[in-house]
């Protein structure tokens, strides 16, 4: 296993720990809003656990959203500074994992679309310059 993959797997475990802790934190709000945030975070956590590209991208978007909520003072009043620092740090980590560990949702659909475009002929992927 390469050093890059070792680092990526360690960051993936740390990301999962943060997402599970965030889910528990949202549940502790003890209202319907907290339950909604916990459900969204749990869905994102599942995507990260399955190493789906959308899960990592959603994590980056969710981290940015939490950062903005804390920055503008709408949520996380007692832990505002920690949420902002963690949200700011999670964005590049999630995007890095999106590129290294993320699995594409459907690979066969891409080849099917390509073969349909070529009318069933074998594709020649060599680049050709026009004359």
C-alpha positions in Angstrom: 0.0 0.0 0.0 1.4 3.4 -1.0 2.0 6.2 1.5 -0.7 8.2 -0.1 -3.3 5.5 0.5 -2.2 5.0 4.1 -2.6 8.8 4.7 -6.0 8.7 2.9 -7.2 5.8 5.0 -6.2 7.5 8.2 -7.9 10.7 7.2 -11.0 8.7 6.2 -11.2 7.1 9.7 -10.7 10.6 11.3 -13.5 12.0 9.1 -15.8 9.2 10.0 -15.1 9.9 13.7 -15.9 13.6 13.3 -19.1 12.8 11.4 -20.3 10.3 14.0 -19.6 12.8 16.7 -21.4 15.5 14.8 -24.4 13.2 14.4 -24.5 12.7 18.2 -24.1 16.4 18.7 -27.0 17.2 16.5 -29.2 14.6 18.3 -28.3 16.4 21.6 -30.2 19.5 20.4 -33.4 17.5 21.4 -35.7 19.1 18.8 -36.9 18.4 15.3 -34.3 20.7 13.8 -31.5 18.7 15.5 -33.0 15.5 14.3 -33.1 16.7 10.7 -29.4 17.8 11.0 -28.5 14.4 12.5 -30.3 12.5 9.7 -28.5 14.5 7.0 -25.2 14.0 8.8 -25.9 10.2 9.2 -26.6 9.9 5.4 -23.4 11.7 4.6 -21.5 9.4 7.1 -22.9 6.4 5.3 -21.7 7.7 2.0 -18.2 8.3 3.4 -18.2 4.8 5.0 -19.0 3.3 1.6 -16.4 5.5 0.1 -18.8 7.1 -2.4 -17.7 10.3 -4.2 -20.9 12.0 -3.3 -20.3 11.3 0.4 -17.0 13.1 0.4 -18.3 16.0 -1.7 -21.4 16.3 0.6 -19.0 16.3 3.6 -17.2 19.3 2.2 -20.4 21.2 1.5 -21.8 20.3 4.9 -18.6 21.5 6.6 -18.8 24.8 4.7 -22.5 25.1 5.8 -21.6 24.5 9.4 -18.7 27.0 9.2 -21.1 29.6 7.8 -23.8 28.9 10.4 -21.2 29.3 13.2 -19.6 32.4 11.6 -22.9 34.2 11.3 -24.0 33.2 14.8 -27.1 31.2 13.8 -25.9 27.9 15.4 -23.2 26.5 17.6 -23.0 29.5 20.0 -21.2 27.7 22.8 -18.7 26.0 20.5 -18.5 28.5 17.7 -14.7 28.7 17.4 -14.3 24.9 17.4 -16.9 24.4 14.7 -15.4 27.1 12.5 -11.9 25.7 12.8 -13.0 22.1 12.2 -15.3 23.0 9.3 -12.5 25.0 7.7 -10.1 22.0 8.1 -12.6 19.4 6.9 -13.2 21.0 3.5 -9.8 20.3 1.9 -9.6 16.9 3.7 -13.0 15.8 2.2 -12.0 17.1 -1.3 -8.7 15.2 -1.1 -10.5 12.0 -0.1 -13.1 12.6 -2.8 -10.2 12.4 -5.4 -8.2 9.6 -3.8 -10.7 7.2 -2.2 -14.0 8.1 -3.8 -15.6 5.5 -6.1 -17.6 6.6 -9.1 -21.3 5.8 -8.8 -21.7 4.1 -12.2 -18.8 3.2 -14.4 -20.7 1.0 -16.8 -23.0 3.8 -17.7 -20.1 5.8 -19.1 -19.0 3.0 -21.4 -22.6 2.3 -22.5 -23.1 6.0 -23.4 -19.8 6.0 -25.3 -20.7 2.9 -27.3 -24.1 4.3 -28.1 -22.4 7.4 -29.4 -20.2 5.4 -31.7 -23.2 3.3 -33.0 -21.8 0.1 -31.6 -18.4 0.5 -33.3 -15.3 -0.1 -31.3 -14.0 3.2 -29.9 -10.6 4.4 -30.9 -9.5 6.7 -28.1 -6.3 7.8 -29.7 -6.2 11.6 -30.1 -6.4 12.7 -33.7 -5.6 16.2 -34.9 -7.6 17.6 -37.8 -5.7 18.4 -41.0 
